[in-house]
Amino acid sequence: MTTQRPRRRSDIEGLRAVAAVLIAVYHIWFGTVSGGVDVFLLLTGFLITGSLVRAMERQGRIAFGAFWAKLIKRLFPAGAVVLGTVLVLTYLFFPRSQWTAVIEDVRAAALYYGNWHLALGSVDYMAENSAASAVQHFWSLAVQGQFYLLWPVLITGAGLIAAWSGARMRRVALVAVGTVLVGSFVYSLWITTTEPVWAYFDTGARLWEPALGGLLALVVHKVNLPAAVRWGAGWLGLIALVLCGFVIGDSLPYPGYASLWPTLAALLIILAGAGEAESGRLSATRLLSLRPLTWLGGHAYTLFLWHWPVLIVHLELTQQDEPTLGGGFLVLGISFIAAVLTSRLVDGGVSRMTRRYRTPSWSLAAGVIFILPILVAGSLWGQSIEQDRQLRMELSSNPLAYPGAAVHLTPALAEGLPELPIYPDTTTVVQDTIDQTRGCNAFTNDTEVVSCEFGDLDSDYTIALVGSSHARHWFQALESLSGRHGWRLVLMTKNACQFSTEEQTYRGETYTECTDWNDDVMDEIEELSPDAVFTLASLTDRTHGEHVPEGFVERWHQLDRMGIDVIAVRDTPRFDFRVPECTDRNDREACTAPKSASMAPQAPYEALTDVPANTRFLDMTDYLCQDEVCHGVIGNQLVYYDTNHFSYSFSKSLAVVMEPQLLEVLGHSMPTSEPTLFEAALSLQESEYS
């Protein structure tokens, strides 16, 4: 069986160089998509599909082990060098609060599931303020890795069908690849519309791009366009590719229709170089075939690997949100140097060492030898962090050493409190806090209520905690009090969704899921008929100031007509920095914010004239802010796990100081044979400092 052996396309190496530079430039200076990743995906499909189909035509089979082992030897060593460097630089220069996340990100990148790791994180509103990962660009390599696993199976299946049916191999492969292309593209359009953040990392929404490259590989040998058409197609494609980031930027949902721009631009460039005729001297094909670009194309993979971690480290060291013009050139220069050195290490080192041993097992070993130490180092580092976490947990069991909000009960305790390691540990506080209520909270894309019950489930008194994440972060305080006083606590919260009658927005879009959830939660409340609903009384905002939305008051009136009491708690301060990172970098006393930056001088609900009789207010601001200054660390406890949400431990400590106010607004004392939390804490402190 004869096969078409393609001529060497040096312009494709030049196209790889352009794609890599565009990715770096747009990331460094503009912070937007460039289309370069889409080009890489298309080229992956173009090159791999052609290679696999030729193997089936020559040998009637694909050597799966050899194919995957060769890829591992080519991809793993360079990736491992970058990942190992990221671990070292994280330990040296990044705050503790980022360590656990980096370890998890590196593990996901090393094992090629980074896209799903990021996709799952992207839908978690409670963690959305997390700092940019130094290895988050590995998501596209994960998509490629998953493509490498799927594609040999697909092409083998096409070959078996061709052999069984007597059809030509390329014709069957064309149908198989085309089917994947159409199915993935339709899915991409749908998921980009319904879940745009998830879609960005979804393999299914990206698979059509390498499939398009594969389709092109199967027909390109038949293409021989007129010289004028090739010249025009080449320049049109190249110019469109360079302008892609400017035109699309962040204005359109991605991938979806928008990703057609860079993929079709690359397709035009490839078609322009197809055929046997020489390209014109002034053609885009000739430009892309120039030695400087083809040399850079040989380092495109390592340049892509290095540019993002170098940028993130630069921003961390300079404490900037984006690099200056000079800083950007510094990042680009360091990335180029690191890319060349890494390529020489891999090609000149690993390839030379394994030259005598070309078996798949040796190629596999060459890749594993590099990646295994990264996984082991991350695991050992994670164990060390966990040991430190357990130590802090043991220390925190002493309420006089880690009183949190209760530090204000006795002046002597506040004055004589020893400065101990902050609890919770900043490395794990985000995950530990979110995990406590993860299964009891509706995500941003949910429309139905997700609820959980706590405390005494057979109690005659029920409190429903309802609202957004700023209602949710009072959970630990209410859970402690519910357990103490025999209440039934029902949690009904949704990310970024206020318990309000007003239409709300999320990330600049109308938040229809929130409207639907609010309707559903009112039905749940009517069926549950709780004695009281605990929710927010105001909203703090560093831009617009603290206020009471009209929709809040309307909800209170609705609950009043239902005979349900409302316990409305004043919203909490907001910082313009992540508190855990601040405490890692600075003295804890530096991690403060003016109360006036996000809160009104007086609680705004005090000026309302239409508050229904069922509504009572709680204001815990005095335990969060003293002398008009709000603190990130109180009583040796980390108050916030990000810029504005309580840590689980500090929320629990608020139960002690909130208890008297809550009992008062409920209008009756709850009988208990033991002292209240407040009384017990006060007695303990007085006995210690008397």
N, C-alpha and C positions, 0 to 999 in steps of 0.2 A: 504494500500500500504506500503510495507516494504522499508526501506532505509538503505543504508550502513552508519553506524555511524563510523566515522574514529577514530582510536586511537589517543591519544595525541602524537604529534610529538615534543619532546623537542629539537631535532636536528634543527628544523626550527627556534626556538628561538635563538639557537647558530648561525645559518646562518644569522639571522637578526643582531646579534652582530658583526659578521665578516664584513658584508656589511657596517654597520655604522662606524666601526673603519677604514675600508679602505677608505671610503669617507673622513673622517676627516684627515687621514694621508696624502693621496694624495693631498688634498686641501692645507694643511698646508705647507708641505715640497716640493711638486713637482708641484703644480698648474696644474694638469692634471686630466682627467677623471679617475675614478677608476673602474667603472662597478658596484659600489655599488647601485647607483640609479636604474639601470636596474634590479638588484636583488630585490629591494624593489617593483618595478612595477610588476615583475613576481610573487612575493609572494602575493601581493595584489590580483591579478587575481586568484591565486591558492586558497586562503582562502575564498574570497568573492564568487567566482563561486560555490565552493562546498557548502557553506552555503545557497546560494539562491536556488540552485537546490534541496537540501534536503528539504527546505521549500516548494517548489512547489510539491515535491513528497508527503510530509506529509499532507499539508493543501490545496493543489490545488491553492494556491495564495501566493503572497508576500505582506506583510504589509509594504507598501512604507513608510508611515509616521513613523512607529516604526523603520524601518531600517535606514532612514536618520537621525531621531532624535538621535538614539543611536550613530551614527557616529559623529554627531555634538557635542554631550556631550563628546565623547572620544577625538576628535581632536581639537576643538576650544579653550578650556581653556588653554592648554599648548601653543598652537600657539599664543594666545592673550598675555600670560605672556611674551613671547619672543618679540613680536611686540611692546608691551608697553615699554619694557626695551630699545629696539632700539630707540624709539622716545625720551626717556629721555636722553640716551647717545648721541644721535645726537645733541640735544640741548646743552648739556654740553660740548662736546668735538669736534664736527665736525664744519667745516667752514660754514658760512651762505650760500655759493654758493651751498651746497649740501642739504639744508633743504627742498626745494620744491620737489626735486627728491625723497628724502626719504619718504616724506609724501605720494606722489603718489605711490611709491613702496609698502609702508605698506598697503595702502588702497587696492591695487591690490592683495597683499598677503592675506589680511584678507577676501576678497571676492572671493578668489580662481580663479582669472583670471590672476595671476602673469605671467604665461607662455606666454600668448598673449601680455601682457604689455611689457615683455622683447623682444618678437619676433618683435613687431612693432618698438621698440627702436633700435633693432639690425640692421635693414636695413637703419637706418638714419645715413648716414656717417657724417653729420654735428654734431651729438651728440655722435659719437663713442668714443671720448676721455673722456667721463664721468667716474668718479670714480666708482669702483665696489660697487654695492649696498649691504648693510649689510643684506638684506633679499632676495637677488636674488635666493638663493637656494630654496625658497618657490615655485619656478616654478614647481618642480616635485610634490609637494603637490597639486598644482592646477590641474595637469594632473590626479592625483589620484582622486581628487574631481570630476572632469568631468567624470571620469570612474564610480564613485559611482552613478552619476546621470543616466548614460546611461545603466549600466549593469542590474539593476532590470527590466528595460523596455525590454531589449533584452531577458532575461530569462523568463519573463512573456509572451512575444510573443511566445517564443519557447513552453511554457507550453500550451498556447491556441491552437497552431498548433497540438501539441501532442494529446490534448483532442479531437480536431475535427477529426484528421486523425486516431486515435486509435494507433498511434505509441508510442514507449516508450519515456518517458520524456528525459532521458539522451541521447538517440540517436538523437533526434531533437535538443537538446541543443548542442550536439557535432557538428552538421552541422552548427548551427548558430554561435557558437564561432569560428569554423574553418574558416567560411566565413569571419568573421571580421579579423581573424589572417592573412589570405592570402591577403585580400584587403589592410589592413594597411601596411603589410610588403612590398608589391609591391609599394605602394605609398611612403613608407619610402625610398626605394631604389631610386626612381625617384626624390623626393624632396631633398634628401641629395646630389644628383649629381648636381641638378640645383640651389638649394638655401640652401647650407649647414648650414649657420648661422641660417636661419629661421627654418630649419628642426629640429635643436637641441631642440627647444621649442614647436614644433608643436605636438598637441595632436594626430592628425591623424598619424603622423610618429612614435608615441610611443605606440599607442593602441595595436599593435600586441604583445607587451611584456606581459601586463596583460592577453591578450587573450591566449598567449602560456601557462601561468600559469593556466588559466581556462581550457584549453584543457587537461592539465596534471591532474587537479583535477578530471576530468570526467573519466579518465582511470586508475589513479594510484592504485585504489583498486584492479585492476586485475593484477598488476605487482608483481611478486615474483621471482626476479632474483636469480641465484645461488650465494652462499656466496662469491666465488672468484670474480665473476663479480661485485657484490655489493661493495666489498672491493676496487677493482680497480677503479670503477666509482666514488666512494666517494672521494678518494684521488686525482684522476685526476681532478675532478671538483673543489675541494678545492684549489689545487695548481694552476690550471688555473685561478681561480678567484683572488687569491692573486697577481698573476703576470700580470693580465690584464692591469693595469695602466702602467707598465713598457713596455709591448709589444705594446700596442696601443698608449698610451700617446696622443700627439697632431698630430701624423703623419698621421692619417686616418680620412676622413670625418665621422662625427658621427651624427645620429645613423647608418643608413645604414647597410652594411654587418658587420661592426666592432662591432655593438652591439650584434651580435650573440655570440661573445666570452663569455661575462659574463652571458648572459641568458642561453646558453647551459651548461655552467659550473654549474650554479645553478640547472638546470634541472637534471644534473647527480647526484648532491648531494641529491636532493629530491628522485630520483629513488633509490639511494643507501640505503635510509632509509625506503623504501616501503616494504610491506610484513609483515608477522607475525614472521618470524625468528629473533632471537636476533642478533644484530650486534656483530662482533668480538671485542675483547678487544682493538686491535690496529687499529680499523677502524676509518675513518673520522667521521662517524655517531656517534660513541661513544665519540670522542673528542668534537664534537659540542654539545653533550648532557651533558657535564660536568657542574656542578652547576655554576662556575664563568661565563661561557659563556651564560648560560640560564638566569642568573641574569642580565648580561649586555644586553642581548636581550630584557629584559623587559624595559630597559631604552634606547633602540636604537632610538626610535622616538624622545625623548627629546634631546638625544646626537646629533642627526642630526640637530635638530632645533637650538641648541646653538653653534655648533662648528664654523659656518661661521661668525655670528655677533661678536663672541669673537675674531676671527682672524682679522676681519676688524677693530675693535676697537683697537686691539693691534698694527696693522700697522699704524693706525692714530696717536696713542699716541707716538709711537717710530719713526714716519716719515720714515719708511722703506718700500721698495717695496716687500720684502719677509722676513719672520721671520728667525732669527738665529736658530741653533739647540736647544739651551736653551730656546729661546723665543717660539719655536714650542711646546716644552714640557709644558711650562707655559700655552699656549693656550689650549692644550689638557687637562691639569689638571683642569683648570678653567671650561672648557666645561663639564667634567665629574661631577664635583661638582654641577654645575648649573643644569645639566640633572637630577641628583638624587633628588635634592631639588624640582625641578619642578614636577617630577613624584610623589613625596610624597604630594605635594600641590594638584595635580589634583586627584590622586587616593585616597590619605588619606583624602583630604578635600572635593572636589566636590562630589566624589562617596559616601562618608559617609553622606554628607548633603542631598543627593538625594536618599538615600537608601530606605527611606520609600515611596518615590514617584517614581514609576517605569513607569509611563505613558509616552507616547511620548511627550506630552506637557511639562512635567517637564524636561525631558531630553533636549528638544529643548531650554527651558528657561535657563537651566544651561549653555549651550553653548553661547547663545545670551548675557547673562548677562556679560560674559567675553569679547566678541568681540565688543559689542556696545560702551563701553567707548573708545576703540581704535579708532573707526571711528569718534566719536564725538571729541576726542582730536585732531585728525589730521585735522578735518574740522575747528575747532576753531583756530588752529595754522596757517592753510592756510589763514584764514580770516585776522589774524593779519599781516601776511606777505604782503597780498594784500593792507592793509591799509598803511603800511610802503612804499610800492611801489608807491602808489598814492601820498603820501607826497613828496617823492623824485621827482616824475614827476612834481609836482607843483613847487618845488624849481628849477628844471632844466629849467623852462620856462624863467628864467633870463639869457640871453646870456652872461652877464658880470660875472655871478657867475659860469656858466657851459659852457665856451666857447669851450671846446674840443680843436681841432687842431687850432682854431682861436686864442688861447691864445698867439701864437707867432707873431701876427700882431703888437702888441704894447708892447714894453719892460715893460712899467709901469704896464700893466695888469698882465703879468707873475710874476712880482716882488711883486705885492700887492694882488694877488688872495687869497681870504680866503679859508681855508681848510674846505670844507663842506662834508657831506656824499656823497660817490661816487655814480654816476649815470651812467648807469642803476644799479638797485639793483642786487647784485650778485646772489640772490636767484632765480631770474626769467630771467636773461639776456639771458641764452641759449635758453629757449623756446620762449621768446619774439623776439629774433633775427631770429630764424629759421622760426617762424610762418609767418613772413612778406613776405617770398617768397616760402613757403612750396609747394604750388600748382603750382608753376611756375618753377619747377626744376626736372630734371630726376634723379631718384635714380640709384644706382650702377647696378641694374639688368635690367634697361630700355635700350632699343636700339633706340627708336624713340625720336625725339625732343619734349619737352614740352615747350611751349612758352607763354609769357604774354606780353601785351602792356601797356605802361604807358605814361603820358604826354599828348601832343596834338595829338590825333589819326589822325587828318586831316592835320597834319603838312607836309610841303614840305621837311623837313629835318629829316631823320631817322638814329638813332644810334642803332646798335645791340650789346648788351653786351653778349659775347660768351666765354665759357670756363668752368673751374672747380670752386670749391668753393672759390678759391682765386681770381677769376674774379667776382664771385657772391657777394663777400663782399664789392664790390664797388657800389653795387646797390643803396643804399640809397643816396650816393653822386650824382650819375648820375640822379636819380629820381628827386632830388631837383633842379638840374640844368636844366633838361628837362622841368619841370614845369615852371621854371623861364624864360626860353628862347623860349618856344613854340616848343620844339623838340618832336619827337615821339621816345620813347625808347622801344626796343623789347628785352626781357630777354630770353636767350637760354643757360642754363647751365646744367651741369651734375656732380654729385658727383665724385670727385677723377679722373676726366677725363680732360686732357689738350686739348686745341684746337690746335691739332698738327697732322702731317701726320705720325708720328712714332707709332709703336705698343707699347702699354703701359702695365704695370702690376698693379695688385691690390691684396694686401694680398698674394703676392708671386705667383699669378697665372696670366697667360696671360689674359689681360682685353679685351676680344673679344667684349663685350658690348660697350666698349668705341670706338673701331674701327668702329663698325656699326653706333654708334651715330655720330661720326665725319663725316662719309659718308652722313648720313641723314641731318646733320646740314649744310653741304655744299650745298645740294639740296635746303634746306630752304632758305639759303642766296641768292642763285642764283634766286630763285623765288621772294624773298622779295626785292632784289636789294637795300639794304640800302646805304646811303651816306657814312657811316663809320662803321667799326667794332671795338669795344672796347674790348681788350683782354690783356693777359699777355705778357710782353716783356722778362721776365726771370723767373727762378725758384730758390727759396732759399731752402737750404738743410743744416742742421746742420752737416751732415756726409760728403757730397760731395761738399759743398759750392755752391754759387750762380753761375748759368750758363744759357746759352741760348741754348735749344735743337735745333738740326738741323730741326726738324719737325716744329718748330715755324716759322723759316725763310721760309721754303717751303710753309707754309700756306699763309704767307704774299705775296709771289710771286704769288700764285694762285689768291688771292684777287686782286692783281695788274692787272693781266690779265683780271679780270672781271670788272675793272674800279672802284673798291671800295677802299676807304681810310682805313688805319689801324691806330688806336690810341693804342699804346702798352704801358702799364703801368708797371713800375718796380715792382717786387714782394716785399712782405712785410717780416719783420723779423719773426723769430720763436724762441720761448722760450722753455726751457727744463722743465718748470713747468706750471701748469694751473694758469693763471693770476688772475682770481677771487678768487681762494683759497688762493693765496699768499696775496692778499689784505685783506682777512678776517683774516689771521693769523699774518700779520706783518704790520709795517708801510709801506705806499704806496711807499715811497722812496726806499724800499728794493726790490721792484718788478721790477727789471730791468735786462737787458741782454746785453752783449757786442755786438755791431753791427757786429764785425768780426766773431762772433760765427755762423752766418748764411748768412751774406751778404759779397759780395766782396768789396774791398777798393773803386773801381770805378765800375759803372754800366757796366756789361760785354758786353752789346750790343754796347758800344762805340768802341770796338775793331773789330766789324764785318766789313767786306769789301763788302759783297754782299747784303746789305739792299736795297730792292726795293724803288723806288721813292715815292710810295704811303704811306710809313710807317713813322709815327712821334712818338716820345717817350715822356712819362710823368714820372717824378721821384719825388715822394712825400716823399722821405726818410728823408729829413731835418725836416719834421713836425712830424716824428715818432721817430727819433733818434737825440740827440744833444750831441756834444762832444764825439762821438763814443759810446754812450750809448743809448739803446732803452728802452723806458719807457712803463710800463703797465698801468699807469694812467697819462693822460695829460689833463690839464684844468678841473680838477675835474671829468673827464669822464673816465670810464673804456674802455680802448682801445680794448682789446680782450676778447671774451667770453670763450676762451679756451687757447690753447697755441699759436695760430697763425691766428685766424679769428677775424676780426673787430666785435665789438658790433654794433648793428644797429644805436645807437645814435652817436658813434664816427664816423662811416662812413658818417652819415649825416653832421657832423661838418666839414668833409673834403671838402665838396662842396664849402665852403667859400674860402679856400686856393687853391683848385684845379682849380677854375673858370678861373683865368687869364691865367694859363698855357694851359688849355683846349681850350679856345678861340683862343689863339695864334697858337696852332698846327692845329686847324681847318682851319686856313688861312684866316679867315674873321671874322669880328665882327658881332654878332647877334644883330640887333636893338631891343631896349627896351625903353619904355617911362619912366621906373623907374631905379634907380641905381642898379648895379649888387649886388649880395650877398656880394661880396668882398668889394665893395665900401660902402655898407650899414653898414657892420660890422666894417670897418675901421673908418667910420664917427662916429659910436656910441662909439667906444672905445676912439677916440680922444676927443669927447665932454665930456666924463666921466673923463678923466685923464689930460685934458688941464688945 
